[in-house]
Each structure stands twice: as structure tokens, then as C-alpha cells.
């Protein structure tokens, strides 16, 4: 998912499908396996160029301006998985993914603020959240529809 990206060079954080994979792992795998899948992704990124822009290694994982987003993935997948177990309908799985997305954005923006040395929090919110909010809403809705559709088909009601 990280290799499928639209890189906008004016922005410090790339647009990728990584977060869609986080939402899907929480929904499909549940809290524990979703967390483990995302943790494995981060471990792979220590040795292989799986992150956006072909970055990898400890210096990238802990030093890139987008590291806060990456480091939040296991927790976000766990939260999404735990909430979606309680909220099984499309609206519930979508809300669970929105909460996970909010967690990713909070961690990402806080890290971005300090790593990029932005002068104001508004600059960090603009560059790390506002520019991506609509795109991530589309990802949340897309993954929610896919998840609801596959659950529907799995029940044999199609």
C-alpha cells in the first residue's frame, strides 16, 4: 500500500493507501491480529523499503517527518478492531475507522510539528491533517463499504 502513492512534493507527508490498509487490518483481522499485522509492517520497514518513498531503516522509522503516522498504525488497527467487534454494521465499522483515522492524525500531526520544526500548530494541522482529511474520509468510506460488502457476501445473503 505504501508503494501505491501520489507524491505531492510541496507536502511533507505523501498521499498513500497505507492508512486504508490500517483500517482494513483492524476491521478484517480484529484488534489483536490487526495490531500484530501493523507491528510486523513496521518491523519489515526496519529492513526493507516498504514505507512511502522507499524509505526504510530505524533512522526513517524514527526520524522522518511522517514517523508519527507510521508509529500509530498498530494502535489504530487495534482500536478499529476492538470497536468494530462491537459495531458490526457499515455505520459502526466506518465510525471505528474514523476514530482510528483521528488517532493516526493526532499522532502524525504532533510528530510532524516537532520533527519539521513548524512555527505554529496551525501550520502542522494544515500540512499534516487538513490537506488529507477529505482523501482519508474517502478511504474510510471505501474500506467500510468493502468490509460491509464482504461481510454481507460471507453470510450468504447475496
C-alpha positions as CSV (number, residue, x, y, z in Angstrom):
1,X,0.0,0.0,0.0
2,X,2.9,2.4,0.6
3,X,4.2,1.9,-2.9
4,X,0.9,3.0,-4.3
5,X,1.2,6.7,-3.7
6,X,0.6,10.1,-5.3
7,X,3.6,12.1,-4.2
8,X,3.0,15.8,-3.9
9,X,6.4,17.3,-3.5
10,X,5.1,20.5,-1.9
11,X,3.9,18.5,1.0
12,X,6.0,16.9,3.7
13,X,3.6,13.9,4.1
14,X,2.8,11.7,1.0
15,X,-0.6,10.5,0.0
16,X,-0.7,6.7,0.1
17,X,-3.0,3.8,0.7
18,X,-1.2,2.9,3.9
19,X,-4.0,4.2,6.1
20,X,-6.6,2.2,4.1
21,X,-4.5,-0.9,4.9
22,X,-4.5,0.0,8.6
23,X,-8.3,0.4,8.6
24,X,-8.8,-2.9,6.7
25,X,-6.4,-4.8,9.0
26,X,-8.4,-3.6,12.1
27,X,-11.7,-4.5,10.5
28,X,-10.9,-7.8,9.0
29,X,-8.3,-9.1,11.4
30,X,-9.6,-7.8,14.7
31,X,-7.8,-5.9,17.3
32,X,-5.0,-8.3,18.2
33,X,-4.2,-9.5,14.7
34,X,-4.6,-6.1,13.3
35,X,-2.1,-4.7,15.8
36,X,0.3,-7.6,15.0
37,X,0.0,-7.1,11.3
38,X,0.8,-3.4,11.6
39,X,3.7,-4.0,14.0
40,X,5.1,-6.6,11.5
41,X,4.8,-3.9,8.8
42,X,6.9,-1.6,11.0
43,X,9.5,-4.3,11.7
44,X,9.7,-5.1,7.9
45,X,10.3,-1.4,7.4
46,X,13.4,-1.6,9.5
47,X,15.0,-3.8,6.9
48,X,13.1,-3.4,3.6
49,X,12.0,-0.3,1.7
50,X,8.2,-0.7,2.3
51,X,7.4,2.8,3.5
52,X,6.4,5.7,1.3
53,X,9.2,7.0,-0.9
54,X,11.1,3.7,-0.5
55,X,12.3,4.8,2.9
56,X,13.4,2.2,5.4
57,X,15.5,1.7,8.5
58,X,15.4,2.9,12.0
59,X,16.5,6.4,11.0
60,X,13.5,6.6,8.7
61,X,11.0,5.0,11.1
62,X,12.0,7.2,14.0
63,X,13.4,10.2,12.1
64,X,11.1,11.0,9.2
65,X,8.6,13.8,9.5
66,X,5.9,11.2,8.8
67,X,7.1,8.8,11.5
68,X,4.3,9.7,13.9
69,X,1.7,8.4,11.4
70,X,3.7,5.2,10.9
71,X,4.2,4.6,14.7
72,X,0.5,5.0,15.3
73,X,-0.6,2.3,12.9
74,X,-0.6,-0.7,15.3
75,X,-2.6,1.2,17.9
76,X,-5.0,2.5,15.3
77,X,-5.6,-1.0,13.9
78,X,-6.2,-2.3,17.5
79,X,-8.7,0.4,18.3
80,X,-10.5,-0.1,15.0
81,X,-10.6,-3.9,15.5
82,X,-11.9,-3.5,19.1
83,X,-14.6,-1.0,18.2
84,X,-15.8,-2.8,15.0
85,X,-16.3,-6.0,17.0
86,X,-19.0,-4.1,18.9
87,X,-20.3,-2.1,16.0
88,X,-20.7,-4.5,13.1
89,X,-22.9,-2.5,10.7
90,X,-21.5,-0.2,8.0
91,X,-22.0,2.8,10.2
92,X,-20.2,1.2,13.1
93,X,-17.3,-0.1,11.1
94,X,-17.0,3.3,9.4
95,X,-17.1,5.1,12.7
96,X,-14.5,2.8,14.1
97,X,-12.3,3.6,11.1
98,X,-12.9,7.3,11.6
99,X,-11.8,7.0,15.2
100,X,-8.7,5.1,14.1
101,X,-8.0,7.8,11.4
102,X,-8.3,10.5,14.1
103,X,-5.8,8.7,16.2
104,X,-3.4,8.4,13.3
105,X,-3.8,12.1,12.5
106,X,-3.3,13.2,16.1
107,X,-0.1,11.2,16.5
108,X,1.1,12.2,13.0
109,X,0.5,15.9,13.4
110,X,2.1,16.1,16.8
111,X,5.2,14.3,15.5
112,X,5.2,16.4,12.3
113,X,5.1,19.6,14.4
114,X,8.3,18.8,16.3
115,X,10.1,16.9,13.5
116,X,9.6,19.6,10.9
117,X,10.0,22.5,13.3
118,X,6.8,24.2,12.3
119,X,6.4,27.7,13.8
120,X,2.7,27.2,14.7
121,X,0.4,24.3,15.5
122,X,-1.9,25.6,12.7
123,X,0.9,25.1,10.2
124,X,1.3,21.5,11.4
125,X,-2.5,20.9,11.3
126,X,-2.7,22.3,7.8
127,X,0.2,20.3,6.4
128,X,-0.5,17.1,8.4
129,X,-4.3,16.9,8.6
130,X,-6.3,19.5,6.6
131,X,-4.7,18.6,3.3
132,X,-5.5,14.9,3.8
133,X,-8.9,14.9,5.6
134,X,-11.1,14.6,2.5
135,X,-8.8,11.9,1.0
136,X,-8.8,9.9,4.2
137,X,-12.6,10.2,4.5
138,X,-12.9,8.7,1.0
139,X,-10.5,5.9,2.2
140,X,-12.5,5.3,5.3
141,X,-15.8,5.1,3.4
142,X,-14.3,2.9,0.7
143,X,-12.9,0.4,3.2
144,X,-16.1,0.5,5.2
145,X,-18.1,-0.3,2.1
146,X,-15.7,-3.1,1.1
147,X,-15.9,-4.6,4.6
148,X,-19.6,-4.4,4.8
149,X,-20.0,-5.9,1.4
150,X,-17.7,-8.8,2.1
151,X,-19.4,-9.5,5.4
152,X,-22.7,-9.5,3.6
153,X,-21.4,-11.9,1.0
154,X,-19.8,-14.1,3.7
155,X,-23.2,-14.5,5.4
156,X,-24.6,-15.9,2.1
157,X,-27.2,-13.3,1.7
158,X,-26.1,-12.1,-1.7
